[in-house]
């Protein structure tokens, strides 16, 4: 079972992998929502912009977690 540190981050690899899976799903969901709004033709540009910002923030967090899970190899 994953334990959280005081700042809310998971401390073990399993917890990070679970969080990574959730973030990837959220990223896909946001992508689908953005596509649906854009296809509807009556989309609010501000709402789409906010969703894209959220998607980008999630992508950044995914990258950060992936970096924690992949060990640095000095060649």
BAFI-3210 file (N, C-alpha, C; in Angstrom, 3 decimals, decimal comma, padded with zeros to 6 digits):
// residues 75
n [1|2|3|4|5|6|7|8|9|10|11|12|13|14|15|16|17|18|19|20|21|22|23|24|25|26|27|28|29|30|31|32|33|34|35|36|37|38|39|40|41|42|43|44|45|46|47|48|49|50|51|52|53|54|55|56|57|58|59|60|61|62|63|64|65|66|67|68|69|70|71|72|73|74|75]
n.u [000,842|000,520|002,139|001,543|003,491|003,957|003,593|001,844|002,703|003,259|005,240|006,268|007,087|004,913|002,716|003,307|003,093|000,369|-000,723|000,283|-001,103|-003,725|-003,432|-002,773|-005,179|-006,890|-005,751|-006,316|-009,122|-009,562|-008,576|-010,444|-012,731|-012,077|-011,853|-014,526|-015,859|-014,751|-015,644|-018,346|-018,942|-020,215|-018,651|-017,236|-014,606|-012,959|-013,409|-012,378|-009,697|-009,020|-009,349|-007,334|-005,104|-005,253|-004,851|-002,215|-000,879|-001,304|000,098|002,702|002,980|002,806|005,181|007,036|006,600|007,220|009,936|010,797|010,355|012,004|015,253|018,235|020,696|023,999|026,027]
n.v [-001,182|002,187|004,908|008,240|011,179|014,151|016,226|015,165|013,453|010,250|007,688|005,274|003,011|001,565|003,133|005,435|004,434|003,808|006,366|007,491|006,013|006,908|009,636|009,500|008,504|010,633|012,547|011,466|011,580|014,352|015,085|013,857|015,275|017,878|017,523|016,831|019,183|020,978|019,891|020,291|022,832|024,942|025,672|027,091|029,246|030,034|028,049|025,829|026,584|026,581|023,850|022,805|023,874|022,524|019,944|020,162|020,663|018,233|016,580|017,505|016,684|013,934|013,481|014,210|012,225|009,938|010,381|010,020|007,315|006,051|004,997|006,977|006,596|006,643|006,940]
n.w [000,000|-000,801|000,751|001,722|001,605|003,651|001,774|-000,002|-002,005|-003,476|-001,982|-002,792|-005,494|-006,587|-005,861|-007,313|-009,900|-009,970|-009,685|-012,016|-013,959|-013,447|-014,064|-016,781|-017,769|-017,140|-018,817|-021,350|-021,200|-021,032|-023,519|-025,204|-024,424|-025,198|-027,968|-028,547|-027,813|-029,643|-032,034|-031,832|-032,580|-031,316|-029,233|-026,268|-026,442|-024,303|-022,384|-023,718|-023,887|-021,164|-020,574|-022,193|-020,916|-018,484|-019,427|-020,364|-017,941|-016,661|-018,402|-017,932|-015,263|-015,606|-017,038|-015,056|-013,108|-014,597|-014,953|-012,341|-012,026|-013,865|-013,728|-013,543|-015,939|-016,317|-018,966]
ca.u [000,000|001,303|002,004|001,733|004,318|003,166|003,250|000,840|003,266|003,444|006,636|006,762|006,947|003,550|001,853|003,596|002,531|-001,086|-000,993|000,592|-002,230|-004,855|-003,140|-002,884|-006,604|-007,411|-005,235|-007,129|-010,481|-009,544|-008,385|-011,742|-013,650|-011,673|-012,250|-015,983|-016,249|-014,340|-016,490|-019,726|-019,094|-020,726|-017,797|-016,740|-013,141|-012,322|-013,476|-011,420|-008,363|-008,810|-009,161|-006,007|-004,123|-005,312|-004,227|-000,778|-000,391|-001,289|001,216|003,922|003,034|003,120|006,610|007,763|006,501|007,994|011,348|011,074|010,295|013,089|016,523|019,219|021,809|025,109|026,754]
ca.v [000,000|003,413|005,896|009,602|012,067|015,333|017,075|014,489|012,624|008,854|007,417|004,032|002,863|001,127|004,309|006,310|003,810|003,991|007,776|007,678|005,456|007,826|010,857|009,199|008,404|011,999|013,203|010,976|012,103|015,758|015,131|013,529|016,378|019,003|017,175|016,897|020,589|021,603|019,352|020,744|024,092|025,986|025,590|028,317|029,246|030,132|026,733|024,964|027,019|026,083|022,402|022,563|024,169|021,395|018,811|020,404|020,475|016,789|016,041|017,831|015,828|012,595|013,480|014,247|010,904|009,005|010,619|009,412|005,862|005,565|005,356|007,662|005,734|007,454|006,120]
ca.w [000,000|-000,930|001,816|001,250|002,388|004,020|000,634|-000,811|-003,066|-003,130|-001,682|-003,365|-006,944|-006,907|-005,745|-008,446|-011,102|-009,889|-009,966|-013,429|-014,723|-013,282|-014,812|-018,213|-018,083|-017,122|-020,017|-022,469|-021,031|-021,414|-024,965|-025,800|-024,136|-026,054|-029,329|-028,638|-027,798|-030,902|-033,099|-031,666|-033,293|-030,416|-028,051|-025,647|-026,591|-022,991|-021,752|-024,417|-023,464|-019,789|-020,646|-022,759|-019,858|-017,553|-020,111|-020,363|-016,569|-016,413|-019,183|-017,189|-014,077|-016,106|-017,324|-013,792|-012,480|-015,413|-014,633|-011,033|-012,133|-014,702|-013,096|-014,360|-016,350|-016,800|-019,924]
c.u [000,884|001,046|002,279|002,657|003,485|002,796|002,306|001,386|003,435|004,926|007,144|006,413|005,534|002,568|002,052|003,006|001,007|-001,463|-000,768|-000,552|-003,444|-004,645|-003,253|-004,349|-007,245|-006,990|-006,048|-008,556|-010,562|-009,396|-009,715|-012,741|-013,346|-012,102|-013,759|-016,467|-015,914|-015,222|-017,920|-019,991|-019,572|-019,912|-017,359|-015,211|-012,400|-012,306|-012,474|-009,992|-008,043|-008,572|-007,784|-004,910|-004,077|-004,608|-002,708|-000,175|-000,313|-000,135|002,545|004,081|003,354|004,619|007,459|007,757|007,291|009,487|011,725|011,140|011,446|014,421|017,451|020,365|022,871|025,946|028,147]
c.v [001,241|004,338|007,264|010,348|013,296|016,232|016,381|013,624|011,195|008,565|006,134|003,920|002,456|002,301|005,271|005,749|003,939|005,429|008,079|007,164|006,371|009,101|010,634|009,101|009,794|012,756|012,783|011,523|013,575|015,912|014,862|014,668|017,584|018,738|017,309|018,343|021,282|021,138|019,877|022,059|025,238|026,035|026,972|028,305|029,321|028,778|025,783|025,310|026,502|024,578|022,048|022,854|023,037|020,182|018,953|020,208|018,991|016,143|016,302|016,933|014,390|012,485|013,455|012,868|009,871|009,160|010,013|007,895|005,271|005,980|006,058|006,704|006,629|006,563|006,655]
c.w [000,000|000,240|001,228|002,187|002,738|002,850|-000,346|-001,924|-002,572|-002,950|-002,308|-004,840|-007,343|-006,858|-006,905|-009,739|-011,131|-010,242|-011,446|-014,302|-014,636|-014,089|-016,318|-018,634|-018,105|-018,383|-021,237|-022,406|-021,439|-022,928|-025,678|-025,600|-025,024|-027,495|-029,511|-028,654|-029,114|-032,067|-033,018|-032,377|-032,417|-029,129|-027,572|-025,728|-025,257|-022,289|-022,403|-023,994|-022,059|-019,775|-021,205|-021,746|-018,845|-018,142|-020,115|-018,972|-016,223|-017,173|-018,485|-015,970|-014,481|-016,384|-016,067|-013,127|-013,269|-015,139|-013,292|-011,119|-012,945|-014,061|-014,072|-014,670|-016,960|-017,714|-020,127]
res [x|x|x|x|x|x|x|x|x|x|x|x|x|x|x|x|x|x|x|x|x|x|x|x|x|x|x|x|x|x|x|x|x|x|x|x|x|x|x|x|x|x|x|x|x|x|x|x|x|x|x|x|x|x|x|x|x|x|x|x|x|x|x|x|x|x|x|x|x|x|x|x|x|x|x]
***
